[in-house]
Amino acid sequence: MTSSAPDVLRTLARDHLPERIAERWTRLLRPSFRLEKATGHAPVAGRLGGAPELPEDWEWPVWEDQGPLAFVASLDCAALPAGALDIALPADGTLSFFYFDGQLDDGCAVVHPGEPASWAGARVLYVPAGTPVAERPAPEGIRPYPEVPLTARAETTAPYPWHPVVYREFAPMGDDHPVWGEDFRAALWEHAGGTEHRIGGHANPVQGEVETEVAHGVLGGPPWDDPRIREEALRWVLLAQIDTDDDAGMMWGDCGALYWLIRPEDLAARRFDRAMFTWQCG
């Protein structure tokens, strides 16, 4: 949820939580890369919009019976320091993110983890380093987003207050636990903000924990109080979060964000076809 330097978050925890609780909470912090508009001589690690570079024999991602997906963003994995994250991101190669954004049907078809037939509406493509590629123009009917170069900045992220890892750590102590206290949550909220494109770390949800949404979908939509949902949610980590961005002309609903999640074992095996997608807006 909240991103900052680790010392800032640890200080925030010590200021609002009992010492032992603060120590336990800070163990839930996770490293990430925040992607921001590259200006001046800032190194470029990826970009929003523009035209993707794909192998010539690869087809543009399509949602069958709906149409082609829009190209959202790409990441140059080699531009990120190796080992800086706690997920097994490729050391090189390119990740490209595509999404059926409603251009072709005025937003009628919705991509959602609870609707398996819609899962083809969001894709992650990984092109290994050294693969010959060419810039690919968008298919007819798809307006490319303006290209915005991105630079990466290492940040430490804190979990959303109702993230499954917080429940696992503190729920046995009761819902009136200090980590869910109003003062602590308000302090976390004050440290959040700004356009938040992110690789790894904890997601910053708009409406609720995205891991739970994905878990509910992959389990086939059981009742929301099914304990399997929380267990499954703990198996998913954030791969990428792409926020609403004025410079790129991206507006996801009402100032929302796109989220791609993946199981760590699938990430390690480079099975990006198994990544799951959800999105939220205000």
Backbone as a ProteinNet text record, in pm:
[ID]
protein_1_A
[PRIMARY]
MTSSAPDVLRTLARDHLPERIAERWTRLLRPSFRLEKATGHAPVAGRLGGAPELPEDWEWPVWEDQGPLAFVASLDCAALPAGALDIALPADGTLSFFYFDGQLDDGCAVVHPGEPASWAGARVLYVPAGTPVAERPAPEGIRPYPEVPLTARAETTAPYPWHPVVYREFAPMGDDHPVWGEDFRAALWEHAGGTEHRIGGHANPVQGEVETEVAHGVLGGPPWDDPRIREEALRWVLLAQIDTDDDAGMMWGDCGALYWLIRPEDLAARRFDRAMFTWQCG
[TERTIARY]
83.2	0	86.2	170.9	250.3	392.9	452.6	590.5	676.6	798.3	889.7	1023.4	1117.9	1242.8	1212.9	1286.4	1255.4	1265.8	1362	1375.7	1253.8	1195	1075.5	960.9	941.9	832.1	855.6	979.3	1008.3	983.5	1021.1	995.4	846.8	772.5	627.4	567.5	615.2	563.2	596.7	720.4	760	681	642.3	568.6	423.4	368.9	225.8	192.6	293.1	267.9	357.8	313.1	403.2	529.2	639.4	768.8	769.4	721.1	724.9	634.2	520.2	429.1	493.3	559.8	626.6	733.1	808.6	911.7	850.8	741.1	675.5	618.1	561.1	500.5	607.1	721.9	825.3	883.2	868.6	913.8	827.4	712.8	622.8	655.5	747.3	784.6	851.7	831.6	889.2	949.6	1061.6	1124.8	1048.1	1058.8	993.7	1070.4	1027.2	1073.9	953.6	962	860.4	905.3	815.5	846.4	790	878.5	840.4	885	824.4	860.8	1008.7	1080.9	1224.1	1245.9	1319.1	1350.8	1502.1	1550.4	1693.3	1775.5	1874.5	1964.6	1929.1	1809.5	1768.5	1770.4	1824.5	1827.4	1686	1661.4	1528.5	1520.9	1420.7	1401.3	1278.9	1197.7	1077.1	999.1	877.2	795	648.5	567.6	424.7	395.9	299	250.8	352.9	320.7	403.3	372.2	471.3	455.9	546.4	496.9	581	681	789.5	887	869.4	829	796.1	867.7	893.4	945.7	849.6	905.3	822.3	722.5	753.5	663.3	561.3	557.3	458.3	334.3	219.2	94.7	64.8	0.4	-44	-148.6	-144.1	-240.7	-384.6	-470.3	-610.3	-699.1	-807.8	-914.1	-1015.6	-1024.1	-1110.8	-1254.9	-1315.8	-1453.4	-1468.4	-1358	-1363.5	-1271.3	-1147.9	-1056.8	-919.4	-831.7	-693.2	-685.6	-582.6	-556.4	-472.9	-479.2	-395.7	-263.4	-156.8	-25.6	-19.9	11.3	10.1	150	241.9	373.6	473.2	601.2	707.7	816.1	890.7	996.3	1122	1233.7	1363.7	1422.4	1413.5	1454.3	1602	1686.3	1829.3	1861	1765.5	1788.7	1767.7	1720.7	1698	1811.2	1858.6	1967.5	1929	2012.6	1985.8	1977	1877.4	1863.7	1806.5	1760.3	1709.3	1568.6	1496.8	1360.9	1360.3	1248.8	1233.8	1151.3	1135.5	1074	1175.3	1158.9	1258.2	1232.3	1242.2	1225.9	1339.8	1312.8	1423.5	1535.4	1658.8	1774	1788.5	1728.4	1732.8	1608.7	1603	1483.1	1381.3	1266.9	1164.3	1029.4	961.5	823.7	732	627.7	530.6	391.6	315.1	184.2	75.6	-25.6	-135.7	-268.4	-368	-497.6	-607.4	-720.8	-836.8	-903.7	-875.1	-907.7	-1039.5	-1119.6	-1251.3	-1256.8	-1145.2	-1147.7	-1240.3	-1249.1	-1324.8	-1473.3	-1509.7	-1651.1	-1706.2	-1638.9	-1682.3	-1692.2	-1603.4	-1594.5	-1698.2	-1765	-1870.4	-1813.2	-1707.5	-1647.6	-1549.2	-1562.3	-1480.2	-1391.1	-1263.6	-1168.9	-1169.5	-1196.4	-1210.1	-1170.7	-1100.3	-1059	-1175.7	-1291.7	-1407.9	-1477.7	-1430	-1490.1	-1382.2	-1365.7	-1258.6	-1259.5	-1377.8	-1385.2	-1320	-1295.4	-1236.1	-1085.8	-1027.5	-886.1	-795.6	-841.3	-761.3	-754	-826.3	-826.5	-709.6	-617.6	-495.5	-383.1	-267.5	-156.3	-24.4	69.9	209.5	293.4	374.4	463.2	607.7	686	827.3	910.2	995	1086	1226.5	1286.3	1421.5	1523.5	1628.3	1735.7	1795.5	1832.1	1893.1	1795	1665.1	1563.9	1545.3	1554.8	1530.5	1386.3	1372.6	1240.2	1227.5	1103.4	1074.8	958.6	959.6	849.2	721.5	615.1	491.1	381.9	327.1	217.9	92	9.3	-114.8	-212	-292.6	-394	-499.4	-572.3	-678.6	-778	-816.3	-912.4	-849.8	-719.4	-650.3	-564.5	-593.3	-514.4	-402.2	-277.3	-167	-167.4	-128.4	-112.5	15.5	17.4	140.1	255.3	373.1	487.4	545.8	569.5	629.6	743.6	869.7	981.7	976.5	1017.4	1011	1149.3	1178.4	1297	1253.5	1340.2	1305.4	1375.4	1300.8	1356.8	1321	1421.6	1396.8	1317.8	1213.9	1132.9	1093.1	1074	1020.4	871.3	794.6	649.1	594.2	487.1	415.5	287.6	240.6	118.5	-6.3	-104.3	-238.1	-284.3	-351.8	-386.6	-460.5	-539.4	-615.3	-556	-429.1	-359.9	-355.6	-363.3	-359.9	-238.8	-123	-5.5	-22.8	-97.4	-123.4	-216.4	-319.1	-409.3	-334.1	-248.2	-173.9	-87.8	-32.6	57.7	-16.1	-130.7	-191.2	-335.4	-407.4	-549.5	-577.1	-492	-522.2	-534.4	-485.3	-490.1	-617.6	-703.9	-830.8	-833.7	-956.3	-972.6	-942	-933.1	-900.4	-750.8	-673.4	-527.6	-478.4	-368.3	-318	-286.3	-250.5	-217.5	-338.6	-459.4	-580.1	-638.8	-560.3	-606.4	-612.7	-702.8	-725.9	-602.2	-530.2	-413	-304.1	-278.9	-174.5	-214.1	-339	-383.4	-380	-415.2	-410	-265.7	-173.1	-32.1	19.2	-20	18.5	-39.2	-163.7	-229.6	-159.9	-110.8	-43.2	85.6	147	271.2	246.7	121.4	88.2	51.7	53.4	9.2	93.7	43.4	112.2	81.9	125.1	109.4	198.7	142.3	215.3	221.5	317.3	352	456.9	442.9	529.8	559.4	682.2	723.8	760.3	695.3	722.5	672.8	702.3	657.5	509.9	452.3	310.2	230.7	118.3	29.2	-34.6	-71.9	-149	-290.3	-380.4	-514.5	-600	-694.9	-788.5	-911.7	-953.3	-1078.6	-1063.6	-953.6	-936.3	-822.2	-778.9	-661	-680.6	-591.9	-603	-571.4	-489.1	-457	-582.2	-672.2	-795.7	-886.5	-893.2	-973.3	-925	-794.1	-737	-761.4	-739.6	-760.2	-904.5	-998.3	-1140.1	-1169.4	-1108	-1131.6	-1073.4	-947.8	-883.9	-945.7	-1009.2	-1076.2	-1217.3	-1259.6	-1390.5	-1505.5	-1475.8	-1581.1	-1654.5	-1584.2	-1653.3	-1707.3	-1785.5	-1830.2	-1710.5	-1728.9	-1616.1	-1559.3	-1634.6	-1581.6	-1513.2	-1495.9	-1426.9	-1280.3	-1229.5	-1090.7	-986.9	-1025.1	-929.9	-888.6	-974.8	-944.2	-822.1	-819.2	-704.7	-577.7	-588.9	-473.1	-420.1	-512	-470.1	-412.1	-468.5	-419.9	-273.8	-231.7	-93.1	3.8	-48.3	37.3	67.9	9.3	24	102	186.8	265.1	243.4	264	250.2	365.8	333	433.2	442.8	328.5	329.7	198.5	208.6	93	110	8.1	12	-103.2	-70.8	-167.6	-227.7	-333.7	-381.2	-267.1	-248.5	-134.5	-174.1	-175.5	-215.1	-118.4	11.5	109.7	91.3	49.2	29.5	-115	-200.7	-341.2	-412.6	-367.5	-426.8	-519.8	-645.7	-743.3	-816.7	-791.2	-853	-976.2	-1092.7	-1214.9	-1206.7	-1237.5	-1229.9	-1098.7	-990.1	-858	-814.5	-831.8	-797.9	-658.8	-633.9	-504	-523.1	-425.8	-421	-318.9	-348.7	-259.5	-239.9	-114.3	-80.9	-13.5	-65.6	-10.1	33.6	124.3	175.4	219.2	213.9	268.5	420.5	494.9	641.5	699.8	641.4	696	675.6	565.6	543.5	636.8	664.1	758.9	897.9	938.9	1070.9	1082.3	971.2	970.3	942.3	928.6	898.3	765.2	669.1	536.5	446.1	475.8	398.1	257	233.9	98.6	7.5	65.3	-14.2	-35.7	13.6	-12.1	-161.4	-210.2	-351.2	-361.5	-475.9	-498	-624	-618.8	-740.3	-720.7	-827.1	-816	-919	-892	-979.3	-983.7	-1094	-1103.1	-1187	-1184.3	-1253.4	-1403.9
-119.9	0	124.3	140.1	260.9	235.3	330.9	314.8	426.1	389.8	488.5	420.3	495.1	434.4	349.7	239	151.5	221.1	313.8	382.5	467.7	528.6	610.4	523.7	409.4	322.4	263.7	230.7	178.1	284	407.7	516.5	536.9	531.8	547.1	438.9	315	205	224.9	266.5	286.9	400.4	499.2	614	580.2	474.9	448.3	310.8	225.3	89.6	57.1	-34.6	-83.2	-143.6	-139	-175.3	-313.5	-414.4	-549.4	-564.4	-496.9	-500.9	-430.7	-318.4	-246.2	-332.7	-406.1	-493.1	-601.3	-660.6	-765.3	-707.4	-587.9	-528.2	-494.2	-442.9	-404.1	-526.2	-644.3	-763.8	-795	-729.4	-749.5	-655.1	-561.4	-468.6	-545	-496.1	-563.8	-462	-498.2	-408	-405.4	-294.6	-280.1	-177.8	-161.7	-51.2	33.1	159.9	255	308.3	307.1	354.1	494.4	588.1	727.7	781.1	888.1	948.4	986.6	938	965.6	1103.8	1186.8	1320.7	1340.5	1435.2	1465.3	1344	1313.2	1201.5	1076.4	1070.2	953.8	828.2	717.6	593.8	541.5	494.3	445.2	295.4	254.1	113	53.6	136.1	87.6	204.5	177.1	285.8	249.5	352.3	338.8	366.7	297.9	329	315.5	380.3	365.9	235.1	182.4	56.4	-49	-169.8	-274	-329.3	-382.4	-452.8	-602.5	-673.8	-815.8	-896.4	-1025.6	-1110.8	-1112.1	-1117.5	-1106.3	-1220.4	-1336.2	-1449.3	-1459.2	-1358.8	-1358.6	-1282.5	-1336.7	-1267.2	-1164.6	-1056.9	-956.7	-1021.9	-998.4	-1060.6	-1020.9	-1121.2	-1101.1	-1173.8	-1111.8	-1176.8	-1227.9	-1358.9	-1418.8	-1370.9	-1337.4	-1287	-1143.9	-1083	-943.9	-855.4	-899	-821.2	-808.8	-732.1	-716.5	-634.5	-663.9	-591.3	-467.1	-370.4	-250.4	-273.1	-218.8	-225.3	-117.4	-158.6	-67.4	-22.5	-119.1	-84.4	-195.4	-159.4	-259.9	-227.8	-332.1	-319.3	-386.7	-314.4	-369.8	-428.7	-560.5	-623.3	-600.7	-591.5	-572.5	-435.6	-341.2	-207.1	-199.6	-309.8	-312.7	-388.5	-341.9	-411.6	-555.6	-648.8	-789.7	-814.4	-892.1	-929.7	-822.9	-711.8	-603.6	-629.9	-722.3	-756.7	-890.7	-919.8	-1050.3	-1145.8	-1112.8	-1202.5	-1227.7	-1340.6	-1384.2	-1320.9	-1188.8	-1119.2	-1158.7	-1175.7	-1208.1	-1105.8	-1151.6	-1061.6	-980.4	-1027.5	-953.7	-989.1	-939.2	-958	-848.2	-857.3	-753.8	-813.3	-747.7	-781.6	-677.5	-722.7	-631.7	-665.4	-561.3	-577.3	-526	-609.9	-578.7	-593.6	-512.9	-511.7	-470.3	-538.7	-501.4	-383.7	-264.6	-142.3	-77.7	-142.1	-88.2	-1	16.6	101.2	45.9	-85.4	-147	-163.1	-159.6	-185.3	-85.2	29.7	135	84.4	-6.9	-52.8	-154.1	-217.5	-313.7	-442.4	-496.2	-620.4	-587.9	-655.5	-627	-747.1	-720.6	-824.6	-833.1	-952.5	-966.6	-1107.5	-1122.7	-1257	-1350.3	-1295.7	-1379	-1430	-1388.6	-1430.8	-1498	-1629.6	-1697.6	-1672	-1652.1	-1626.7	-1495	-1407	-1275.6	-1273.6	-1381.3	-1378.6	-1349.8	-1384.4	-1356.8	-1207.9	-1125.4	-981.7	-907.9	-978.9	-917.7	-1019.2	-971.9	-1064.4	-1002.6	-1090.6	-1051.9	-1134.1	-1068.3	-1136.5	-1112.2	-1218.6	-1207.9	-1242.9	-1149.4	-1170.9	-1185.7	-1305.5	-1324.6	-1235.4	-1202.2	-1120.6	-1190.7	-1111.5	-1165.6	-1209.6	-1207.3	-1244.8	-1130.6	-1155.7	-1049.5	-998.5	-867	-806.5	-691.3	-652.1	-535.7	-460.7	-328.4	-247.6	-287	-309.6	-359.6	-251.9	-211.6	-114.1	-176.4	-95	-144.3	-188.3	-290.1	-334.6	-226.6	-242.8	-148.4	-138.4	-16.3	7.9	35.6	11.7	35.9	161.2	260	383.6	367	373	358	471	439.7	542.2	620.8	748.8	827.1	761.8	762.1	697.3	784.6	724	792.1	705.8	750.9	672.6	670.2	559.1	541.5	510.5	567.7	531.3	460	379.7	298.7	349.8	354.2	397.1	293.6	242	141.6	201.8	131.3	174.8	53.2	77.2	-24.6	-0.4	-107.4	-94.9	-164.8	-109	-168.6	-233.1	-336.4	-402.8	-320	-336.4	-283.3	-336.4	-255.1	-300.7	-433.7	-464.7	-589.2	-694.9	-677.4	-777.2	-910.3	-1023.9	-1154	-1173.6	-1113.7	-1133.8	-1061.7	-951.2	-881	-964.1	-1021.8	-1109.7	-1230.4	-1289.8	-1407.2	-1374.4	-1253.6	-1214.6	-1170.2	-1099.8	-1033.1	-1071	-1135.9	-1163	-1242.8	-1339.2	-1412.5	-1324.5	-1201.5	-1111	-1027.2	-1041.7	-970.3	-852	-815.8	-707.7	-570	-558.4	-428.7	-411.4	-489.8	-483.6	-346.9	-296.1	-162.6	-147.5	-254.8	-237.5	-194.4	-215.7	-169.6	-45	14.8	135.9	253.6	344	457.7	545.4	569.9	658	598.3	469.1	405.3	401.6	367.7	363	502.1	604.4	741.3	782.1	741.6	774.7	707	581.5	512.6	583.1	622.6	687.2	817	890.6	1016.7	996.5	879.5	851.5	796.5	765.6	716.7	835.3	812.6	918.4	928.3	1005.4	1022.5	908.6	927.1	822	705.5	585.8	473.2	355.9	361.2	245.1	167.3	35.7	-39	-177.6	-224.8	-361.9	-425.7	-537	-604.9	-528.2	-581.8	-519.2	-545.2	-463.9	-472.8	-382.4	-431.2	-349.6	-240.1	-131.3	-25.4	-31.5	-106.9	-123.8	0.6	13.5	125.5	89.3	-37	-79	-192.5	-261.9	-375.8	-461.2	-555.9	-633.5	-710.9	-686.3	-747	-896.4	-937.9	-1080.1	-1162.3	-1106.7	-1176.9	-1186.9	-1081.2	-1085	-1196.8	-1204.9	-1306.3	-1446.1	-1462.2	-1592.4	-1638.8	-1549.4	-1582.8	-1629.4	-1563.1	-1600.2	-1735.8	-1761	-1886.7	-2005.7	-1981.9	-2090	-2115.9	-2038.6	-2062.1	-1988.7	-1888	-1805.6	-1866.2	-1923.5	-1976.1	-1862	-1892.1	-1785.7	-1709	-1579.4	-1494.6	-1528.2	-1601.7	-1640.2	-1776.7	-1832.8	-1960.6	-1941.4	-2016.6	-1996.6	-2024.9	-2097.1	-2125	-1997.7	-1897.3	-1774.1	-1706	-1693.3	-1628	-1709.6	-1842.2	-1928.3	-1911.8	-1909.1	-1894.3	-1755.3	-1653.9	-1517	-1504.1	-1580.7	-1574.8	-1632.3	-1700.4	-1761.7	-1665.9	-1546.5	-1454.1	-1330.5	-1282.6	-1160.9	-1064.5	-938.2	-837.6	-847.3	-854.5	-843.2	-698.4	-639	-500.5	-431.2	-304.7	-217.2	-97	-69.7	45.3	137.2	255.1	351.1	433.5	505.4	610.8	711.8	758.9	845.8	948	1075.1	1180.2	1192.5	1179.6	1194.7	1090.1	970.2	862.5	854.1	942.7	938.7	815.3	761	638.7	673.6	632.6	650.2	518.5	450.9	320.2	339.7	348.1	377.6	517	528.6	656.6	660.3	699.3	711.2	581.5	471.4	341.3	295.6	164.6	105	-37.1	-82.4	-219.2	-297.3	-425.3	-508.7	-644.4	-683.9	-819.6	-890.1	-1006.1	-1085.3	-1221.3	-1286.4	-1414.9	-1494.7	-1626.6	-1711.7	-1714.5	-1712.2	-1710.3	-1825.3	-1945.3	-2058.1	-2041.3	-1976.3	-1950.2	-1841.4	-1742.4	-1638.4	-1697.5	-1783.9	-1845.5	-1931.2	-1993.5	-2078.4	-1999.1	-1866.6	-1777.8	-1814.8	-1859.4	-1893.8	-1770.6	-1669.6	-1546.6	-1563.7	-1672.8	-1703.4	-1737.6	-1765.6	-1797.5	-1677	-1560.5	-1439.4	-1409.5	-1351.1	-1312	-1159.3	-1111.5	-968.1	-927.4	-809.2	-744.7	-594.1	-520.7	-375	-317.5	-200.3	-133.2	15.3	78.3	224.1	279.6	410.8	475.1	479.6
0	0	0	101.8	116.7	73.5	5.2	-40.9	16.2	52.9	108.9	132.4	187.4	231.5	354.4	373.3	487	620.6	637.5	765.6	796.1	693.7	714.6	762.8	700.9	740.4	879.2	910.4	1044.2	1151.3	1119.5	1214.3	1232.8	1123.3	1131	1219.5	1202.9	1284.5	1432.2	1460.3	1599.8	1664.8	1583.6	1638.1	1669.7	1607	1620.8	1676.2	1693.3	1739.3	1858.4	1943.8	2048.9	1986.8	2059.6	2001.9	1938.2	2009.5	1954.3	1832.3	1837.2	1722.3	1603.3	1627.1	1518.4	1453	1533.3	1477.9	1390	1435.4	1355.8	1227.5	1236.5	1117.4	1013	1056	959.3	887.3	944.2	873.8	752.9	742.4	628.2	512.1	530.6	424.2	310.6	186.5	70.5	-26.2	-91.2	-188	-320.1	-389.2	-519.2	-601.9	-727.3	-810.7	-849	-818.1	-863.6	-998.8	-1096.1	-1230.6	-1248.3	-1282.4	-1295.7	-1431.4	-1476.4	-1603.8	-1603	-1702.7	-1711.9	-1772	-1702.5	-1751.4	-1747	-1826.6	-1827.9	-1866.5	-1784.9	-1813.2	-1732.5	-1680.8	-1602.1	-1689.4	-1639.2	-1718	-1742.9	-1863	-1900.7	-1875.2	-1797.9	-1764.7	-1831.8	-1893.2	-1958.8	-2014.5	-2053.5	-2107.8	-2103.4	-2099.7	-2120.4	-2267.3	-2323.6	-2456.6	-2567.6	-2679.7	-2798.5	-2868.9	-2939	-3012.2	-2951.1	-2926.7	-2867.2	-2968.2	-2916.7	-2999.2	-2974.6	-3079.2	-3066.7	-3174.3	-3150.1	-3257.2	-3376.1	-3495.1	-3615	-3628.2	-3571.1	-3584.8	-3471.2	-3382.3	-3275.2	-3320.2	-3289.1	-3318.8	-3209.8	-3250.3	-3153.8	-3062.1	-2930.3	-2839.8	-2871.7	-2876	-2911.2	-2811	-2774	-2696.1	-2797.3	-2808.7	-2910.1	-2894.6	-3005.4	-3014.6	-2964.2	-2914.1	-2869.4	-2952.2	-2974.5	-3056.8	-2996.1	-3061.9	-3014.6	-2887.2	-2808.8	-2685.1	-2715.2	-2628.1	-2639.3	-2566.3	-2622.7	-2557.7	-2450.2	-2327	-2213.1	-2173.8	-2155.8	-2102.4	-2132	-2125.6	-2136.4	-2034.2	-1996	-1896.2	-1947.7	-1943.8	-1976.9	-1849.2	-1833.9	-1708.1	-1678.1	-1781	-1759.7	-1700.6	-1708.1	-1655.9	-1505.1	-1444.1	-1301.1	-1232.9	-1117.6	-1047.6	-1013.4	-1048.5	-1021.8	-871.7	-832.1	-692.8	-602.4	-658.3	-574.7	-523.7	-587.7	-546	-474.3	-407.5	-343.8	-428.8	-557.8	-654.4	-766	-834.4	-933.6	-1069.9	-1075.2	-1202.6	-1296.3	-1426	-1517.9	-1509.4	-1525.6	-1519.9	-1647.4	-1755.5	-1881.8	-1962.5	-2085.6	-2165.9	-2138.7	-2206.3	-2198.3	-2161	-2069.1	-2034.3	-2096.4	-2165.4	-2226	-2173.1	-2143.2	-2080.9	-2176.1	-2197.8	-2288.8	-2214.3	-2257.6	-2188.2	-2286.5	-2280.7	-2361.8	-2292.3	-2341.6	-2268	-2305.7	-2387.7	-2420.1	-2543.1	-2613.1	-2732.2	-2839.7	-2850.1	-2958.9	-2928.7	-2802	-2767.6	-2667.8	-2654.5	-2564	-2420.4	-2384.1	-2246.6	-2203.5	-2298	-2261	-2201.4	-2261.7	-2212.4	-2100.5	-1987.9	-1870.7	-1840	-1819.8	-1781.2	-1628.5	-1575.8	-1431.2	-1390.1	-1275.9	-1234.4	-1204.9	-1175	-1148.2	-1271.5	-1389.2	-1515.7	-1600.5	-1589.6	-1663	-1813	-1870.9	-2014.7	-2051.9	-1953.2	-1981.6	-1959.2	-1908.4	-1873.2	-1992.6	-2111.7	-2231.5	-2262.4	-2187.7	-2211	-2149.7	-2085.4	-2032.5	-2047.1	-2094.3	-2120.5	-2078.4	-2044.3	-2022.2	-2118.2	-2199.1	-2292.6	-2250.2	-2248.7	-2215.2	-2338	-2379.3	-2492	-2436.2	-2444.8	-2390.6	-2460.6	-2388.4	-2445.4	-2566.4	-2667	-2787.8	-2893.6	-2862.9	-2961.4	-3061.4	-3191.6	-3289.2	-3278.8	-3273.4	-3260.6	-3358.8	-3380.1	-3464.2	-3402.2	-3420.6	-3369.9	-3442.6	-3365.5	-3423.4	-3416.3	-3529.1	-3524.3	-3465.4	-3402.6	-3342.6	-3450.2	-3422.9	-3519.1	-3544.3	-3650.3	-3685	-3569.7	-3537.7	-3431.5	-3296.1	-3283.2	-3156.8	-3169.5	-3085.6	-3083.5	-2981.5	-3025.9	-2929.9	-2827.5	-2707.7	-2604.9	-2631.8	-2598.4	-2613.9	-2537.5	-2597.3	-2534.7	-2424.1	-2308.8	-2194.2	-2142.4	-2153.4	-2099.3	-1947	-1889.6	-1744.8	-1687.9	-1573.3	-1498.3	-1371.6	-1314.3	-1197.6	-1072.9	-964.8	-835.7	-730.5	-660.7	-558.3	-443.1	-399.7	-286.4	-202.8	-76.8	12	27.4	23	29.6	152.1	204.9	317.5	268.2	336.4	291.7	319.8	235.2	260.9	396.7	478.9	614	620.6	516.5	518.4	424.9	391.4	309.9	386.4	315.5	384.1	474.7	439.2	525.9	660	660.9	786.3	873.4	811.1	886.6	941.1	860.5	905.3	1027.4	1028	1135.9	1261.5	1244.6	1358.9	1390.2	1299.5	1323.5	1450.2	1489.1	1612.9	1736.1	1727.4	1842.7	1845	1743	1743.4	1648.2	1604.4	1506.9	1562.9	1696.8	1756.5	1776.6	1705.4	1714.8	1667.2	1724.1	1685	1536.6	1464.8	1323	1241.8	1297.1	1228.7	1293.9	1382.7	1448.2	1351.8	1379.4	1289.2	1274.2	1382.4	1376.2	1286.7	1302.1	1222.2	1075.4	1048.4	908.4	845.5	922.6	870.3	839.5	926	902.4	776.2	754.2	631.4	509.5	519.2	405.6	367.4	465.9	438.1	359.2	370	299	159	127.1	-6.7	-94	-224.5	-313.8	-438.5	-533.9	-660.2	-756.3	-878.9	-979	-941	-936.3	-879.8	-977.1	-1069.3	-1150.1	-1071.6	-1063.8	-973.7	-1028.2	-1001.1	-1027.9	-894.6	-860.1	-735.1	-614.5	-496.5	-373.4	-347.1	-258.6	-226.4	-320.4	-366.9	-448.8	-363.6	-429.6	-364.8	-421.1	-356.8	-413	-398.4	-489.4	-484.8	-402.2	-411	-347.5	-247.2	-246.2	-156.7	-207.4	-126.1	-160.3	-290.5	-386.4	-518.6	-512.5	-417.8	-405	-375	-295	-261.9	-383.8	-464.5	-586.8	-678.5	-697.2	-784.7	-727.9	-597.4	-535.4	-550.5	-529.2	-544	-686.2	-784.2	-923.1	-958.8	-920.6	-959.7	-887.4	-773.1	-701.6	-752.8	-852.2	-912.3	-846.9	-764.4	-705.9	-589.2	-489.3	-370.3	-285.2	-180.9	-89.6	-34.3	-14	24.2	161.2	243.4	373.4	370.3	253.1	238.6	278.2	376.8	421.6	313.5	209.1	101.6	28.6	29.4	-43.9	16.6	148.7	212	192.5	199.1	177.1	34.9	-62.4	-202	-226.2	-163.3	-182	-142.1	-42.7	3	-99	-201.1	-303.2	-417.5	-418.1	-529.9	-488.2	-580.7	-557.1	-673.6	-645.8	-750.4	-849.5	-976.4	-1082	-1126.6	-1162.7	-1210.8	-1177	-1147.6	-1126.6	-1218	-1299.7	-1390.5	-1354.6	-1313.8	-1262.3	-1377.1	-1346.2	-1435.5	-1455.2	-1578.4	-1607.4	-1713.4	-1676.2	-1769.5	-1886.3	-1860.9	-1967.7	-2076.7	-2038.3	-2134.9	-2182.6	-2135.2	-2175.5	-2125.5	-2012.3	-1957.6	-1842.2	-1855.1	-1748.7	-1732.5	-1623.2	-1598.1	-1511.8	-1576.6	-1503.6	-1445.2	-1317.5	-1247.6	-1169.3	-1238.1	-1176.4	-1109.1	-1180.9	-1126.2	-1164.2	-1145.1	-1173.2	-1224.3	-1302.3	-1352.3	-1270.5	-1244.8	-1163.7	-1230.3	-1244.9	-1287.1	-1171.1	-1133.1	-1024.4	-1077.4	-1004.3	-1048.5	-926.4	-935.8	-830.1	-845.6	-734.1	-742.7	-823.3	-812.4	-887.6	-1038.1	-1078.5	-1220.9	-1271.2	-1187.1	-1225.1	-1244	-1151.9	-1162.3	-1287.2	-1328	-1447.1	-1574	-1562.5	-1675.3	-1741.8	-1659.7	-1710.8	-1697.1	-1777.1	-1769.8	-1825.2	-1896.3	-1941.2	-1824	-1708.6	-1590.3	-1499.6	-1538.9	-1461	-1462.7	-1356	-1345.8	-1338.5	-1380.1	-1391.5	-1317.2	-1258.7	-1209	-1219.9	-1206.4	-1206.9	-1111.7	-1061.2	-967.1	-998.1	-962.1	-976.9	-863.3	-849.9	-739.5	-757.4
[MASK]
++++++++++++++++++++++++++++++++++++++++++++++++++++++++++++++++++++++++++++++++++++++++++++++++++++++++++++++++++++++++++++++++++++++++++++++++++++++++++++++++++++++++++++++++++++++++++++++++++++++++++++++++++++++++++++++++++++++++++++++++++++++++++++++++++++++++++++++++++++++++++

